[in-house]
Amino acid sequence: MEELLQAWPAAECTVVYVTVRENYAYDLIPEAVDAFEGRLSETIRQEITEQLAPWKNRLRFVHLTGHPVKSICTAAQEVKADLIVMGSHGRGLMNEALLGSVTHGVLHHSEIPVLVAK
């Protein structure tokens, strides 16, 4: 990501992260789920801002709840993104064997070009 921000000095970066809510957990303890998601959101924001500190004024953060593939594709269209950059693997099972399922889904459903980083 650093290389892309260096190469295009006028580019902005919208960081989209999606939370998938487990309905049973949210139904039982919505306050705890909301608090956890808030802490996770802030942690992600801090870590990415630290990693990309020289470009922090060019970063926007969007935290969505829902289906990851649909949410990412929709968010990219809404911000009029020129490119979606994603990691090749998520944190799910078998992440070493296959292309991440969210990345795979975005590759096949996005109308915007997708760059997959290893």
Sequence and secondary structure as in RCSB ss.txt:
>XXXX:A:sequence
MEELLQAWPAAECTVVYVTVRENYAYDLIPEAVDAFEGRLSETIRQEITEQLAPWKNRLRFVHLTGHPVKSICTA
AQEVKADLIVMGSHGRGLMNEALLGSVTHGVLHHSEIPVLVAK
>XXXX:A:secstr
 HHHHHH TT  EEEEEEE   HHHHHH HHHHHHHHHHHHHHHHHHHHHHTGGGGGGEEEEEEES HHHHHHHH
HHHTT S EEEES  SSTTTTTS  HHHHHHHHH SS EEEE 
